[in-house]
Amino acid sequence: MLKRIYYHDTDCGGVVYYANYLKYLEEARTEYMESRGYNLSDLAEKGILFVVRRVDIEYKAPAHYADTLEISTSIDKIRNVSVNFLQEIKREGKILVSAVTTLVCIDKNFKPCAMCEEMINGLSK
């Protein structure tokens, strides 16, 4: 996924505000899911929700206004109720941010629930 940096993404120092990277990672995970046929709104209507349990993020270098970033997303581990996403944010091949994000599948009552085998296989592609 490509992400262009706008002025509103930056802080008073002219670099991307650190919390904005979490938004970019979220957008990339959503695109990843949709590219495999899983629309999060449609899943929510069926009572299947995903929540972030943990984010382990490492900031290596800053991004700036007008940069174009490439965000890669893959799955490290997938279990019955959780999935670990590996993500990197790069500019011209240089890694700026790396992250591992764990999502948990929950039902309408916010209780962990197992993903069906079809979804586990579909996300693992």
N, C-alpha and C positions, 0 to 999 in steps of 0.2 A: 504494500500500500504506500502511496506517495502522499506526503503532507507538506503543504506550503506554510511557511511561518509568516504570520501577519503581525503588525505592530501590537495589536491587543494581546498577543501571546507572550510578549516580552515584559520584563520588569524594568525598574528605573535604571538598571545597569545595561540595558540593551540586549540582554540575553533572555532566552526562554525561561519563564518562571518555572521552578522545579515541579510544582504540582500539575502543571499542564501536561507533562509527560504522561501522567496517569490517564488523562483524557485521551491522549493519542494512542496509548496502549489499549484502552477500552474500545476505541473506534476500530483498531486493527483486529481485535478479537471478534468484534461483531461482524466485520467483513469476512473474517476466516469462517465463522459459523455459517454465514449466508452463502459463501462460496461452496459450501458442502450441503446446501439445501435446508438449513435450519434458521428460520426467521425467529428472532427472540420474541416478537409480539405474538406470533402464532403459537409458539410454545407456551407463553404465559396464559393465553386463552385456554389452553388445554391443561393448565395447572402445573406446568413444568417451568420452574424458574431457576436462574443461576445467580449466586451471590459470591462476592469475592471474600475468601477466607483469609488469604495472605498474599502479600506482595513483597518480594525480595528484589530491590532495585539498586542498581549501581550506576551512579552518574560519573562518567569518565571525562567528558568534554562538553562545553556549552554549544548550543545552537543559537543562531542569531536571526534577527529580522531578515526576511526575504530568502532565507535558506529553503531548500527543498529537501525534505528528509524521506528516507526509505525505511519503512517499518516492516520487519519480517516477523512472522508468527508461525510457530509449529507446536506440536504437542510432544511433551516429554513423557508424561505418564497419564494413563487414563484408567480409572477404577470404576466400580459400580456407581458411586455417588460423587466422585470428584475427578477433576481434570487439571493437570499442570501444563500451563502454556509457557513456552520459552519465547522471548521476544527480544529483538534488537532494534535500536533506532540508529540509523547510519546517515552520514552526509558524505557523499562522494567516496563511499567504501569504508570510511572511518567510523568505528563504533563510538557513538556518543553515550548511549544508555543501553544497559542490558537488564533484563528483568525475568523473574519467574513468578507467575501469578497462579494461585490455586483457586479454582472455582468449585463450589459445591452445588449440586443439584438439590433443589428443595421443592416441596409441594406448596399448595395454597396456604397451609397452616404453618409454614416456615419450618417444617420438619424435613430432615434429609430424606431423599428418595432415590432409588436406583434408576439410572438411565436404562432404557431398553437396549438390548444387544445390537439392534439395527443402528441406534444412535452412536453407540460406542464404536462400532465398525465404521460408520460414516464419518465421524470426526477424526478417526485415526488415519484416513486416506492420505 
